[in-house]
Amino acid sequence: MLGDYPSPRPRCSSNRYPIEYSSWTLDIEGNGILETAHKLGITIVAYSPLGRSFLTGQYKLIDDFDVTDFRQNYPHFSAENFPKNLDLVCWFEELAKAKGGASLQLILTWVLAQGQDFIPIPGTRRLKYLKENVSAANITLSEHELKEIRKAIDSIKIHGMQYPEAGMKS
């Protein structure tokens, strides 16, 4: 059950576009990709909807990452930006407490609520997290909650670029 969200979700056709999208990576909303996808009937396959696990709240210190973890090379996760970017994580954790769920479930539910043409594909290596991810489909967010989430997302500054500068060159 998806609460107020249409169910079942449409099957992916060849009209799908995989792109990073999450509550801290909203680039497609301002660069024309989302608008074009809507016009052409293209489904957004949102990868990294949990911000490479950062938004789950699992990591509170840069030292929580293994020294070989690739994320330490990304500006969002730099020693300077990491603690600043916890503001969004903390905000979702507070909302999750109020709703009696996990923040990762609310984040995935928020992505699902962006439209029937959004399919989040969080990566996971453990069955426990897969079950938590799937259970997001059972959470309902009211229109008021969706507006509050959007307001928070828009007001909390995310520090650092999405990818290392070398990775942004075409």
HELIX and SHEET records of a PDB file:
HELIX    1   1 ASP A   27  GLY A   30  1                                   4    
HELIX    2   2 ILE A   33  LEU A   40  1                                   8    
HELIX    3   3 PHE A   54  THR A   56  5                                   3    
HELIX    4   4 ILE A   62  ASP A   64  5                                   3    
HELIX    5   5 PHE A   70  ASN A   73  5                                   4    
HELIX    6   6 PRO A   75  PHE A   77  5                                   3    
HELIX    7   7 PHE A   82  LYS A   99  1                                  18    
HELIX    8   8 SER A  103  LEU A  112  1                                  10    
HELIX    9   9 LEU A  127  VAL A  134  1                                   8    
HELIX   10  10 SER A  135  ASN A  138  5                                   4    
HELIX   11  11 GLU A  143  SER A  155  1                                  13    
HELIX   12  12 GLU A  165  MET A  168  1                                   4    
SHEET    1   A 3 ARG A  16  GLU A  20  0                                        
SHEET    2   A 3 THR A  43  TYR A  47  1                                        
SHEET    3   A 3 PHE A 118  ILE A 121  1                                        
END                                                                             
